[in-house]
Amino acid sequence: MKIKINQNELNKSISVVQKAVSSRTPLPILSGILIEAKDNMLILTATDLDLGIKTYSPCEIEEEGSIVVQSKLIGDFVRKLPSNSYVYISTTENKSMEIKCLNSEINILGNSSDEYPDNTFENEGNSFEIKSESLKNLIRYTYFAASQENLKPIFTGCLIEIKNNLCTFVALDGYRMAVKKEKIEFNGEVSIVVPSKTLLEILRIIEEDEGEIKITVSESHISFKLENTIIISNLLDGKFMDYEGIIKSNFVTVVKADPSDIRDSVERASLLARDDKNNLVVLDIKEQSMQINSASEYGNVEENVPVEKEGEDLKMGFNSKYLLDFLRVIGNEKIELNLVGKNSPCFINEEGKQDYIYMVLPVRIS
């Protein structure tokens, strides 16, 4: 292999595929990146056997070839090269890679590309396109509510459901739930569960993308095709919870407020709440005011937020982290806290909108 490529292009491609490199793997070769040069493209591939990423970058090829090299080493070296400079890469018969750039040079021992898993990126099934902005919203507003524990693996993923040209993402962990809907142009029906880790990496990759993304769903995999990158992931097996049955409408209290007021107050109150195993903050709703309290052996915090309230006065405790996860992704539109009772779930949404619902369970307070 002998190629010439722009440092910016190479650095960006390595950063993208590194998201699929596992730091803990029984197969040492999976800590590396498969690098292939052919058809005037440098093709980088990484996989942890659950998530795979392949990206293409234009380059000048003098000699085609392939090699697997240690991901962290090549990533760290290329990232520290001068921006927008040209990088010259060549490989030798003894499976080492030489990288030269201006006055810098490194030799990295590699492995034969024949040893790398033959991970196919061809995924056949139902395909549809979605706007990048819609996919970003679906992921951003839900992924954080998925479970971080593997006791019930199905809840470490997000449910993706498509019916009647409406795409719904649902994530829950037993303490809170996030449901986000976006309109798409697809008449078929889909119901799958995708690991939240996969969705988070996709969100990071498409952060600056503004185009259409092609999604293909098969019985066991989901793939996302961008302009020059393909991401493929295993699906999770199992039955997801009936999320629609969780959503209630028999509210005894409805509170409307500015989300920034609540966010700032909860952030300050949470400074003391960290000492409590439930990160407890107490919302005391009376008349047109919501008092936010927290206390620990080091002191107490009291915040007062103006609100519009309809219904009963209520005093409820919540995990401050769960409230802040929602408040940090929501926009600046006024929000509604819809309360069923002091020991029942709280449903939060933007005023007058039902395309995003966040449910959080209260913490019992004495």
Sequence and secondary structure as in RCSB ss.txt:
>XXXX:A:sequence
MKIKINQNELNKSISVVQKAVSSRTPLPILSGILIEAKDNMLILTATDLDLGIKTYSPCEIEEEGSIVVQSKLIG
DFVRKLPSNSYVYISTTENKSMEIKCLNSEINILGNSSDEYPDNTFENEGNSFEIKSESLKNLIRYTYFAASQEN
LKPIFTGCLIEIKNNLCTFVALDGYRMAVKKEKIEFNGEVSIVVPSKTLLEILRIIEEDEGEIKITVSESHISFK
LENTIIISNLLDGKFMDYEGIIKSNFVTVVKADPSDIRDSVERASLLARDDKNNLVVLDIKEQSMQINSASEYGN
VEENVPVEKEGEDLKMGFNSKYLLDFLRVIGNEKIELNLVGKNSPCFINEEGKQDYIYMVLPVRIS
>XXXX:A:secstr
 EEEEEHHHHHHHHHHHGGG  SS SSGGGGEEEEEEETTEEEEEEE SSEEEEEEEE EEEE EEEEEEHHHHH
HHHHTS TT EEEEEE TTSEEEEEETTEEEEEEEE GGGS        SEEEEEEHHHHHHHHHTTGGGS SSS
SSGGGGEEEEEEETTEEEEEEE SSEEEEEEEE S  S EEEEEEHHHHHHHHHHTTT  SEEEEEE SSEEEEE
 SSEEEEEE   S    GGGT     SEEEEE HHHHHHHHHHHHHHHTTSTT EEEEEEETTEEEEEEEETTEE
EEEEEE EEEE  EEEEEEHHHHHHHHTTS SS EEEEES TTS EEEEETT  SEEEEE  B   
